[in-house]
Amino acid sequence: MITVTEKTVATLPVLELIEADLKTSKVPLVFFYHGWTGCKEKVLTQGYELAKQGFRVVLPDAYYHGSRASEPASKHQLEFWHIIQHSVTEFPKLVAAYNQVGYDKLGVSGLSMGGITTCALLATYPEIDAAVCLEGCPYPLAFAKQLVAAIPGANQLPAELLAQEYQQIASYDLALQPEKLAGRPLHFWHGTADEMVPYQLTADFYQAISKEAPAQVTMTTSQGVGHKVSYDTTLEMAAKFAQYFKK
């Protein structure tokens, strides 16, 4: 039986899922991050499928989201990249809190904004063993520039402010520093008709990196599919971690 526990870890609200008889065991630890305007409860399906593989699964609420929201997250659209940065900064605190129980492998995954967070975490923390990115983007700087260009009157935005923002995003841009992947397994899923996070940026990264590490980096493309993660894709994500973390 899988248990779901709402708790505070390192001052942060999370849901923890694990098979009841594994609660005190040293098993793989996997973090799964929700999308923009979502919350930890919205990714319980992904959490359950990961927990079924014998993992301890942690679903955090992102900054301004879920239990951390005092108003709709949509009101913080201009702080989108700061929200991702918060998740990147908070990650080691969450991991450290699980040192007492212990874990034998460390994985990260997420969808949409959580997929972008996944790639950012890979670019930042070499202790992560494997990752799966669902409809996210390993090119956050290029994506950010696309978003800014689509804003009416974008050419009126302060150049210095934009430069500072871009510099911060570049620090966790996996595409700008692909050597940070360092042979770790990474799987992508993306639909070609994604209207929120551009498919082509993910495809371009995969084509470039897979030439150097074809066994470590894989990708599933769903033709004509938009910005929605199906149950089959969730099952594939969980199966990938089972493959990566098999004894």
Secondary structure, 3 states (H helix, E strand, C coil): CEEEEEEEECCEEEEEEEEHHHCCCCCCEEEEECCCCCCHHHHHHHHHHHHCCCCEEEEECCCCCHHHCCCCHHHHHHHHHHHHHHHHHHHHHHHHHCCCCCCCCEEEEEECHHHHHHHHHHHHCCCCCEEEEECCCCCHHHHHHHHHHCCCCHHHCCHHHHHHHHHHHHCCCCCCCHHHHCCCCEEEEEECCCCCCCHHHHHHHHHHHHCCCCCCEEEEEECCCCCCCCHHHHHHHHHHHHHHCCC
